Amino acid sequence: MTNKYFITGIGTGIGKTVVSAIITEKLQADYWKPVQSGDLDNSDTMKVRSLVSNSKTVFHPEAYQLTQPYSPHKSAALDGVTIDLSKFELPQTDSTLLIEGAGGLMVPLNEQHLMTDLIKQLGAEVILVSQNYLGSINHTLLSVEVLKQKGISVKGIIFNGPADAESERYILKYTSLPLIGKITELPELNKEAIKQAGQLLQL
């Protein structure tokens, strides 16, 4: 059985896509974004593809491409569709599969289901992306608590962005989760920087 990692974050806009590119390149993994909400001309799949150097990675098509840049349930409603969990099928691959979520863990997909329900259905192990800002300890601990309550396995935490030694120490001590790595701000966002950043991760 191949490894399946679900990349999620403690909120929106904390660098999940860049982290996904780094891990995809490091593991030469396949990449899948099940739900793309808005920005279809510059989707996360396109962004990761532009940053990955290896020739092994396969980019699998999204299950849902929504035109509006809102929460998936709202974007779907505006597009006149309903996101149906039974329509998500894991891509077939012999490689590690990297799955990138949309937003955080409690993002609604439809009137009944949240992103956590999709993660459970896919049977993937979560890699949680955190970032240091005022309130990030609270957001990180809440995310970890939800994952525990839902019975979702967590591979570990990645801190993305400027370091804060005290916040990182407290989060790791309180959660007892493994530290996968720390990614400071990249000098440039290109293939070489993505490849080098992978050396900072323990995967």
NUDRENBA-850233 format. One record per residue: x, z, y of N, C-alpha, C, CB in turn. Coordinates in pm, whole numbers, plus 32768, in hexadecimal, padded with zeros to 4 digits. Atoms other than C-alpha are relative to their C-alpha. Last residue first. Glycine has a CB too. Layout:
XZYXZYXZYXZY ...
This chain:
806E8034805483EF822C84D9803A7FB97F867FA57F9F8052 7FE67FDB808B84CE830385B67F887FD67FAB801A80997FF1 80717FD0805184BE82578708802C801C7F707F8D7F9A8001 801F7F777FD785D48234880A7F9580407FA97FD480038090 7F977FA980358666810087607FE78093802180887FD68036 80207FDD808A851C804F87A28066805D7FC07FF47F857FAF 80547F877FFC856A805D89167FDB802D7F737F807FE78053 7FAA7F8B7FEC86867F6588DC7FB080827FFE804C7FF58083 7FAF7FEF8079859B7E5D884B8057807D800A80587F857FE8 805A7FD2806A849F7E898964804E801C7F807F927F977FE5 801F7F737FE385B27E708A6A7FA6803B7F947FBC800D808A 7F887FB1801C86317D2F89C87FE78094801980757FD08056 7FE97FF3809084D77C9389B8807780587FDF80137F787FC2 7FE1807E804484837CD58B238023801B7F6F80757FB78048 805E8012806F83EE7DE28C0180187F767FC47F6B80108030 804D807B7FF285167E458CD57FA27FF77F89805C7F82800B 7FC580417F8A85CD7F8D8D0D7FB97F7E802280947FE67FEA 7FA7806D802584DB80368C1A80377FBD807D7FB77F9A7FA6 8026807E7FC0844A81818C8D80677F947FE07FF480138099 7FFD7FF67F6E84A0828B8B917FDE7F79803B808B80308032 7FE080807FC2842E826D8A2B7FFB801380977F9D7F8F7FD2 801C7FFE7F71843A83B3896D802F7F7B803B8047807A8046 7F9B80297FA0842783BB87F47FD1800B808F802C7F747FE4 7FD08083802C836683F686B4806C7FCE80607F8C7F9A7FF8 7FDF80567F8E8346856986FD80387F7D7FCA806680468060 7F7B80397FF282A1860A85D0800E7FB1808280207FA57F88 7FF6808C802A816586D68605808F7FCD80107F9F7FA88051 7FAC800A8078816B8852860D80097F707FCB7FCB805C7F92 804080598062804E883B870B80487FFC7F7A7FF87F758038 808C7FDB801880AE896987DF7FC27FAD7F917FAF7FF18080 80087F7B803C8226893E87C47F7080227FDA8037806B8062 7FCA80088088822087C587FE7FF780877FB980927FD08003 805880538053813987E5892A80307FFD7F6F7FF87F718038 807A7FB5801D81FD890689BE7FA47FB27FA37FB780228083 7FE37F8D8058834E885C89A17F8080477FD9805F80638045 7FE78036808682C987168A32801B80707F9C80777F9E8003 807F80308037823387C88B5E80137FCF7F707FC77F8F8057 80557F8C801B837688898B987F7A7FD67FC57FEA8051807F 7FD27FB58076845D875D8B737FA380737FDC808C80368019 801D7F797FCF839E867D8C61801A805D7F8A7F6A800E8036 7FFB7F8880548421851C8C2F7FD3807C804C808D80157FCB 7FA37F9A7FD183B483E68CEF7FF680817FAE7FE7801E8093 7FF27FF07F7082F682E78C1C8060806F80257F79801B803F 7FE0807D7FBC827382E48AB88006801880967F987F937FDF 800B7FEA7F708278841789DB80327F8380468051807F802E 7F9C80447FAE823783B288727FE5802380927FFC7F647FE9 801680177F71818084A1878C80747FB1803A7FEF8086804A 7FAF7FB87F9E816684B186137FDF7FD4808D80947FEC7FE3 7F728017802180E1841784D2805A804F805F80227F698006 7FB080237F8A7F8784AD850680937FF57FD67FEF806A8071 7F727FE2800D7E8984B083E9804D7FCF807A80397FC07F80 7FAE80787FF57D1B84AC844D809480277FFE7FDE7FB18082 7FB68013807C7C4185C783CF80557F837FFD7FA07FFC7F8E 8033807780437B4A85A484EE80477FE67F7C800F7F87805B 808D7FEC80217B87870885617FC77F8C7FB17FAF8014807E 80097F9B806B7CFF86D485507F7180127FD1803980878030 7FCD803F80797CED8591861A7FFA80607F8980907FD08016 8066805D80317C10863C871A802C7FBF7F7E7FE17F95806A 806C7FAD80387D09875C873D7F917FA77FC77FC6805E806C 7FD27FD080837E298667876C7F9380517FBC80818055800E 7FFA8073805B7D7085B688848028802B7F7480637F978035 808A802580217D178700892C7FFE7F8C7F9D7FB27FDB8080 80317F9D80607E83876E89157F6F7FE47FD9800C808D803C 7FBC801380807EF9862B89B77FCA80617F9780988012800F 8031807B803E7DF686328ACF803F7FE97F76801E7F89805B 808C7FF180257E40879F8B217FCD7F847FB67FAA801A807D 7FFF7FA080717FB787688B1F7F7280107FCC803B808C802C 7FE48046807E7F85862F8BF08009805E7F8880807FB1800C 8076800980557ED386E48D08801B7FC37F787F977FB08044 804A7F847FF37FDE86AB8E117F7C7FF37FB47FE780248096 803E7FF97F7B809F85828D8B7FB4808480057FA17F83801C 7FF97F847FB3818185438C5F7FC67FEE808C8091802F800A 7FB3801B7F878115842E8B757FFA807C80577FC97F82804D 80177FA37F938095843E8A1280567FD78076801F80927FD5 7FAA80177F8C80758330890A7FD78060806F7FF87F6C8031 803C7FD97F807FE183A987C280657FEE80717FCE80927FFA 7F8D7FE17FAB804382F286837FC88016808B806E7F8C7FFD 7FF6800D7F6F7F16830A859F808C801E80337F9D805D8043 7FBE7F877FCE7F1082C3842A801B7FEE80958085801E7FB0 7F7A80097FC47E1981B783C380328088802E7FFE7F9F8075 7FA47FB280527CF781CC82D0808F7FFD80337FFD7FD07F73 7F8D805480227C3D80B0837B8067804A7FAC80427FCE807F 802B806C80587AF48170837080767FAA7FD37F987FA88046 801D7FC980867B9682A783FC7FDC7F917F9F7F8E80688007 7F817FD7803B7C2F81E885207FEB80347F728044806E8057 7FBA8078802C7AE3813B8564808480257FBC801A7FA18076 8048803080777A2B8287856E80427F827FC97F6D7FE38022 7FD77FAE80747B34831486597FBA7FD27F807FE28094801A 7F84803880377AF381F187498030804E7F85806E8000806C 7F8E7FF57FA5799082738774807B7FC07FBE801C80958024 7F787FF38033784F821686C380698000806F801D7F8F7FA0 7FEB7F9A806776DC824986FC809380207FE47FBF7FD57F81 804E7F877FE276768193883C801980717F9B7F6D7FDF8002 808F801F7FF777918095881A7FB5808380167FCB7FB47F7F 8006808B802C790C809088277F717FCC800680387FF37F72 807280308050792781D088F180097F6C7FE07F7E801D8048 803C80757FC07A818248895C7F8D7FCD7FA9806B7F908016 80907FEC7FF87AC383A088CB7FBA7F90804D7FE280868041 80407FE680817C238356884F7F6880048006803280827FCA 7FDF7F88804E7CB582B589837FAB80107F847FF2807A8056 80177F7E7FC17CB0815A8A1F802A80737FA67F6D800F8026 8027801C7F767C9C802E89367FE0808780417F847F9D8008 80867FDF7FD37D57805B87EF7FE57FD2808E7FE980947FF4 80067FC47F7B7E8C7FA787727F6F8017802980487FA68068 808580147FC77EB57F7185FC7FFD804580887F8E80387FA2 800F7FB17F8780137F45856D7F7B7FDC804180787FE98062 806480317FA080177EC784087FF5806280747F767FED7FBC 803D7F937FB5814F7EF483327FA07FC48066806C80598045 7FAB7FBC7F9E81867DB5826E7FBB807E803480227FA18076 7FA37FAE804D80DF7D3E812E805F804C805C80507FA97F9F 7F7180147FE87FB97CC081F9805180587FA28024801F8092 7FB37FF9807B7E417C9681E980927FE1801D7FC87F9E7F96 7FB6807A80227D9E7CE18336805080157F7F805F7FD88074 7F6F7FF87FF27CB97E10832680417F7A7FDE8039806F7FA8 7FBB800D80807B4E7DAD83478096800380187FD77F7C7FB8 7F6E7FF47FF77A797E268468803C7FF77F75802880858045 7FC380837FEC79167D9A84508099800580097FC87FC0807D 7FF68043808278877ED883B580437F77800B7F767FF07FC2 7F8C7FD1804B78D97F9184F780127FB87F7B7FF480957FE8 80307FD3808277E47EB985BB807980297FAC7FAC7F907FB8 7F8F7FED805A782B7E88872C7FCF80437F80807080558043 7FF27F75802A76E97E1087CC8075800A7FA07F7E80367FBF 7FDF7FE8808D76DF7CCB888F800480977FE680897FBE7FDA 807380198056763C7C5589D3801C800E7F6C7FCC7F798019 7FED8081804377817C328A947F8D7FDF7FA1808480007FB3 800080667F9877187D498B82800F7F737FC6806F801B8065 808A800D7FD076C27E228A557FF57F94806A7FCE80878039 804E8046806678177DDD89B97F707FEA80308000804F7F7B 7FD7808C7FFE78CC7E3B8AF97FAE7FAE7F9D80967FF37FE0 8038803C7F8778047F7D8B0E80237F6C800980338049807C 809180038011784B7FE189A37FBC7FBF80797FC9808F7FEC 80328068805C79B87F7789C27F687FFA7FF4803A80177F79 80067FC4808579F9804A8AFB7FC27F9B7FA07FAF80868001 803E7F7C80027A287F5A8C1C8011803D7F757F6A7FF88027 7F997F97800E7AFC7E2B8C727FC7808D800880697FF0806B 7FFF7FA47F8F79EE7D1F8C2E806180757FEA7F748035801A 7FD2803D7F847A1C7BEB8B518012806380737FA07F96802A 80677FE47F9C7A127C8A89FB80337FD9808A7FD780967FFD 7FC480237F7F7AE07BFA88DE7F92800C806A803F7F6F7FFE 805780127F8C7A727CA8879D80557FE1807B7FA8807E8018 8087800580377B137C9A86457F9A7FE8806F7FDE80827FB3 80587F8F7FE37C5D7C4186E77F7A7FEE7FBB7FEC80108099 8064800E7F967D377B3D86417FA8807B80107FA87F887FE3 8084801980397E697BA585757F967FFC806F7FDC806C7F98 80627FCB7FA17FC77B8086027F757FD97FD0801B7FCB8090 807880557FF780C47B5484E97F9E8045805E7FC07FE97F72 807F7FC97FD2821D7BEE85147F937F9580038011803D808A 80517FD2807183337B5284437F74802D802A804780717FB8 8054806F802F83DC7A7B854D7FA380297F8F80587F8C7FD2 7FEF8024808D84737B9B86107F9C7F947FD77FEF807C7FA7 7F9A8065801C84877B9A878C7FFF7FCE7F7080888038801F 7FCA7FF18086834F7C528802805E7F8C7FDF7F8E80097F97 7F937F9E7FFC83077C6F8977804780127F797FCA8085802E 7F99802C7FA282307B3889AB8079805C80017FC67FF8808C 7FBF8079803481667B82887080747FD480597F997F8E7FF3 7FA57FD5806B81227CE388F1804B7F877FC77FB280487F8F 7F927FB37FC580957C598A38806580297F957FC9807D8047 7FA6805F7FBB7FC57B4E89898079804A80397FB67FB68071 7FBF804E80697F2F7C50889C80647F9E803D7F977FB37FAB 7F937FAD80367EEC7D3389C580497FB87F907FC980867FCD 80287F95805A7E247C1B8A65807880517FD07FB57FC77F87 7F807FBA800D7E917B4E8B907FEA807B7FA8803A802A808C 7F9680627FE37D817A478BAA808B803D7FFB7FE97FC38089 7FEC805780757C8F7B318AF7806A7F9680177F7E7FBC7FDC 7F7A803B7FF27CB87C3A8C0480217FA27F8C8069806E8008 7FD4803A7F827B817CFA8B95808A7FC27FF77FFF8069806B 80697FF27F9D7B467DDF8A6B80327FD180887FD080938008 7FC6801D7F7D7C157D7789407F8F80008065804D7F778001 805D80177F917B9A7E22880480507FE980807F9E80778011 8089801B802F7C4B7E1586B17F9F7FDD80707FCC80787FB5 80507FBB7F9B7DAC7DEC87437F6E7FE57FDD80237FCF8094 8090801C7FF97E817D8F86187FC08056806B7FBB80177F78 80457FC17F8E7FFB7D7385F47F6D7FD5800080447FDA8086 806D80537FCE80C87D3084BA7FB8804D806E7F9D7FD77F8D 80877FEA803382057DFD84A07FA27F91802D7FCB8088802D 8027808A8021836D7D9684D57F7580027FBF80697FBD7FA1 80278004808E83A47F1084CD7FE67F727FCE7F8380557FEC 7FA67FAA8051846A7F2386147FE27FF27F6B7FF28094802B 7F7B803D800A83B77DF986B2805B80517FA380407FF4808A 8010807E804882597E7D866980887FBE7FEA7FA27FA0804D 800B7FDE808F82C67FD986D47FF27F827FAC7F88805F7FE8 7F827FC5802E83457F5F88267FFB801D7F6A801D8082804E 7F9C806B800B821B7E78885C808380367FC980187FBE808A 80248053807481277F91880D80647F8F7FEC7F727FC58011 7FD77FB5807781DE807589017FE07FB07F827FBA808B7FFB 7F6D8007800281B57F6A8A0E8036804A7F85803C803C8083 7FDB8089802580457F4989B680967FEF7FFC7FC37F9C8063 8014801B808E800280BF89AD80357F767FD87F6E800A7FDC 7F96804F803E80A080F28B047FF17FE57F6C807E80428015 7F867FB080127FE1820A8BAB806B7FB87FAE7FDD80837FBD 7F9480267FA57ECC813B8C45807F80517FF27FD1800B8089 7FF0808F7FE67DA181E68BA680777FE8805D7F807FC5803E 805480357F957DAD83428B1480197F6B800E801A80498086 804A7F8D7FCD7E5984208A107FA57FD6807480618070802F 7FC17FB27F957EC282E5895E7FA88073802C801F7FA78076 80627FD57F9E7E828225881F8045805880657F89804B7FBD 7FC67FD17F827F5A815787387F9080248060805D7F95803E 805E80187F937EC9813F85D9803A803E807F7F72803B7FE0 7FF37FA47F8F7FD3812084CD7FA07FD7806F809180048035 805880297F937F8E8080837B800A806B806D7F6C7FED7FCE 801E7F9D7F9980A0809582747FA67FC3806A80818035803F 7FB080087F8580897F9F81547FD7806D80627FF07F768040 805480007F8980008000800080588000807D7FA0807B8000 
